[in-house]
Amino acid sequence: MVFRAKEPGPGMALDAVPMDFSYGGSFRTLPTEAYERLLHDAMAGDQTLFLREDAVERSWEIVAPVLDSSATVHSYAAGTWGPGAADELIAPRASRPG
């Protein structure tokens, strides 16, 4: 059995490959690394993976006060519903399962 897979790289070429394929064994080139793809898209003028400047600026307007605050960080064990302070915060309006 075979299926169609996109060849690595910026193009949109599909090729039939056996179901036990590996990119290294099926294509002459290896898949691009994430930053390699990002840099290629930037140099080619492809803005698909990029946010507009106004969206980035607005995001920083929202996040900066949180990063600058000196609020207490509440630790909690992995796999739990979170710190007890979260329960106290939402207690008047909701309850957690379990």
N, C-alpha and C positions, 0 to 999 in steps of 0.2 A: 504494500500500500504506500501511496505517496500523498503528500499534501502540499499546498502552495505556501511559501514563506517569503516575506520581503527580504531582499538582499540588503545587507548592512550598507549604510551610507546615506547620503542626502537624497538620492533618487528614489523613484517608486517602481523598482523592477521586482517582479515576482518570479519565483522559480519553483519547479516541482522538486521536492526533496523527499527522501524516504522517511518513514515515520521514526526511524532510529537515528535521524540526522543530528549533527552538532554543527554549529555555525563554522567552527574552525575547519571541520572536515568537508563541509558542503560548499563553502564559498572561498574564493581566493583571499578575501580580506576578512578580518575579524570585526565584530560590531564595534562601533565607536563608543568611547567613554562619554559620560554625560556632559562633561564640560567641553569636550571636543565637539560634540554636536551643538551645544549652546553657542560656542564661539563661531562655528561654521555658519550657523543661522544668523548670528549678528553680522558677520562679514558679508553674507549674501543679502542682507536686508530683510530677512524673514522675521517678522515681529510676532509670530504666532505664540511663542513661549515667553513673551515679555509683557509686563504690565505697562500701562501708560503712565507718564510722569505724574499726572494729577492723582491717580490711584495710589501710587507709592507715597506721595506727599501726604495724602489723607490718612493712609495707614499709619505713618509716623506720628501724625497729630493725635491719633487715637492711642497708640502704644506708648509714646514718650512719657506721658504722665504716670503710667503704670510702672515703667522702668525707673523713673526718677523718684517714685514714692519710697518711703522708708517703712512701709507696712510690714507687719510680721509675717513670716513665711511659716505655715503650719505643716510640719512633716506628718506622714502617715505611712503605714505599712503597705507594701505592694499587695494587690489583690483585695484590698478593702474598699469600702465606699468612699473613703476620704477621711480627713481629720474631723474630730468632734466639733470643731468650730464651724464647720459647714452645716452640721446638723442644727446647731444653735441659730445660725443665720437663716435657715429656711423653715425652722420649726413653726413659726406662726402661720405659714402658708402651705406647707407640704410635709410629707413624711416619706422616708426611704423604705423600700421593701426590705424584708429580712432582718 
